[in-house]
Amino acid sequence: MPVGQVLMTSPKGFGFIQGEPAIYFRMRDAIGQPTRGNTIRYDVDMVHGRPRAVNLRIVDPVAMAEVDRVFGS
């Protein structure tokens, strides 16, 4: 699952995610409501021939750093 940061969201739940290697459009399927600056994990799905971020999960960047330190990246 790739990791990215929320660039912006709309009140309706749509928005954009800065991921690697692209910026992805996101739908309203997030667990919780991600806001600008949140670190998230997501899957990439092709919708109408374009990549979209789906299955979003907000993650704690401190916890991710600890996991990477313990288990390697």
C-alpha positions as CSV (number, residue, x, y, z in Angstrom):
1,M,0.0,0.0,0.0
2,P,1.5,3.3,-1.0
3,V,1.8,6.2,1.4
4,G,1.0,9.8,0.5
5,Q,-0.2,13.2,1.9
6,V,-3.5,14.8,1.5
7,L,-3.1,18.0,-0.6
8,M,-6.7,19.2,-0.4
9,T,-10.2,18.1,0.3
10,S,-13.7,19.4,-0.6
11,P,-16.7,19.5,1.8
12,K,-18.2,16.7,-0.3
13,G,-15.2,14.4,0.5
14,F,-13.3,14.5,-2.8
15,G,-9.7,15.7,-3.0
16,F,-6.1,15.1,-4.1
17,I,-3.3,13.0,-2.7
18,Q,0.4,13.6,-3.3
19,G,1.7,10.1,-3.9
20,E,4.6,8.5,-5.6
21,P,5.0,9.0,-8.5
22,A,1.9,11.1,-9.1
23,I,-0.9,13.1,-7.7
24,Y,-4.0,11.0,-7.3
25,F,-7.7,12.0,-7.2
26,R,-9.5,10.5,-4.2
27,M,-13.1,9.4,-3.7
28,R,-15.3,9.5,-0.6
29,D,-14.3,6.0,0.6
30,A,-11.9,7.0,3.4
31,I,-11.9,5.5,6.9
32,G,-12.3,8.7,8.9
33,Q,-12.2,12.0,7.2
34,P,-8.7,12.9,6.0
35,T,-7.8,16.6,6.0
36,R,-5.0,18.6,4.4
37,G,-1.6,17.4,5.6
38,N,-2.8,14.0,6.9
39,T,-0.5,11.0,6.0
40,I,-2.5,8.2,4.5
41,R,-2.1,4.7,3.0
42,Y,-4.2,3.9,-0.1
43,D,-4.6,1.6,-3.0
44,V,-4.5,2.8,-6.6
45,D,-7.4,1.7,-8.9
46,M,-8.0,2.6,-12.5
47,V,-11.4,4.3,-12.9
48,H,-12.4,5.3,-16.5
49,G,-8.7,4.9,-17.5
50,R,-7.3,7.2,-14.8
51,P,-5.6,6.2,-11.6
52,R,-7.6,7.0,-8.4
53,A,-6.7,6.6,-4.8
54,V,-9.1,4.2,-3.0
55,N,-9.3,2.4,0.3
56,L,-7.7,5.3,2.2
57,R,-6.5,4.8,5.8
58,I,-5.2,7.7,7.9
59,V,-1.9,6.7,9.5
60,D,0.2,8.2,12.3
61,P,3.6,9.3,10.8
62,V,5.3,8.7,14.1
63,A,4.1,5.1,14.2
64,M,5.2,4.7,10.5
65,A,8.7,5.9,11.3
66,E,8.9,3.5,14.2
67,V,7.7,0.6,12.0
68,D,10.3,1.5,9.4
69,R,13.0,1.7,12.1
70,V,12.2,-1.7,13.6
71,F,11.4,-3.6,10.4
72,G,13.2,-1.6,7.8
73,S,11.6,0.1,4.9
